[in-house]
Amino acid sequence: MSRVKKQYSQEYKDRAVRLILEQNLSLTQVSHDLGININTLSLWKRKYLDEHGGISACGKEPESLDDYRKRVKELEKELLITREEREVLKKAVSFFAVPR
């Protein structure tokens, strides 16, 4: 008995790989959910990354460690602002919650 080799469209392969990259799902989980052999899915992922220049979930691969450091500083600054805004909102809620 011969096995019938399944044919998948390139779009299907790309969508499967994007599940891994964009939604941070594991190869094992995606292969199980889609009924695809994990080795096949791994090959698709490798080819996708080769063809797309190592694109990561955030859209582009940082070029160096300095890019990572710069991004971390931006995120830390954004976090600080968000925390300050949250504190202001907490004070506003407590002010308006006091019965007059």
C-alpha positions as MATLAB code, in Angstrom:
seq = 'MSRVKKQYSQEYKDRAVRLILEQNLSLTQVSHDLGININTLSLWKRKYLDEHGGISACGKEPESLDDYRKRVKELEKELLITREEREVLKKAVSFFAVPR';
ca = [
       0.000    0.000    0.000;
       1.383    3.406   -0.916;
       0.872    6.504    1.124;
      -0.776    9.512   -0.417;
       1.386   12.572    0.073;
      -0.664   15.583    1.133;
      -0.160   18.764   -0.829;
      -0.478   22.065    1.014;
      -0.653   25.487   -0.593;
       2.073   28.003    0.159;
      -0.525   30.229    1.808;
      -1.508   27.403    4.175;
       2.144   26.772    5.056;
       2.752   30.478    5.718;
      -0.345   30.748    7.909;
       0.737   27.720    9.944;
       4.195   29.225   10.495;
       2.733   32.605   11.423;
       0.725   30.890   14.160;
       4.051   29.875   15.684;
       5.763   33.222   15.212;
       3.000   35.738   15.862;
       1.019   33.939   18.553;
       4.038   32.337   20.238;
       2.578   28.853   19.934;
       4.873   25.843   20.088;
       5.684   23.666   17.091;
       4.189   20.730   18.956;
       0.907   22.506   19.627;
       0.460   23.784   16.071;
       1.425   20.439   14.531;
      -1.098   18.676   16.770;
      -3.861   21.229   16.136;
      -3.409   21.168   12.361;
      -2.594   17.465   12.057;
       0.785   18.133   10.461;
       3.946   16.177   11.236;
       6.175   18.250   13.519;
       9.200   17.688   11.266;
       7.250   18.977    8.266;
       6.148   22.054   10.201;
       9.719   22.655   11.363;
      10.906   22.547    7.761;
       8.196   25.025    6.744;
       9.266   27.358    9.548;
      12.931   27.195    8.554;
      12.096   27.927    4.897;
       9.760   30.773    5.889;
      12.426   32.431    8.020;
      15.017   32.012    5.266;
      12.694   33.530    2.667;
      11.580   36.408    4.866;
      14.977   37.333    6.255;
      14.417   36.083    9.799;
      11.220   38.018   10.422;
      10.117   37.680   14.019;
       6.748   38.121   15.639;
       7.275   41.875   16.026;
       7.743   42.338   12.287;
      11.487   42.725   11.914;
      14.548   41.228   13.465;
      16.649   43.763   15.365;
      20.021   44.151   13.727;
      22.192   44.286   16.827;
      22.346   44.262   20.577;
      22.209   48.064   20.502;
      18.783   47.834   18.818;
      17.578   45.618   21.664;
      18.934   48.030   24.269;
      17.299   50.979   22.537;
      13.973   49.153   22.429;
      14.246   48.216   26.115;
      14.872   51.870   27.037;
      11.823   52.935   25.014;
       9.671   50.333   26.740;
      10.972   51.293   30.194;
      10.115   54.935   29.501;
       6.640   53.955   28.306;
       6.166   51.804   31.411;
       7.153   54.689   33.690;
       4.636   57.006   32.034;
       1.925   54.349   32.281;
       2.608   53.823   35.981;
       2.441   57.571   36.639;
      -0.862   57.807   34.764;
      -2.237   54.896   36.781;
      -1.298   56.605   40.059;
      -3.054   59.789   38.966;
      -6.167   57.781   38.122;
      -6.065   56.022   41.504;
      -5.971   59.394   43.264;
      -8.816   60.703   41.131;
     -10.959   57.680   41.929;
     -10.346   58.032   45.662;
     -11.126   61.766   45.484;
     -14.449   61.244   43.716;
     -15.383   58.218   45.831;
     -15.465   60.282   49.037;
     -19.078   61.175   49.924;
     -19.731   64.878   50.390;
];
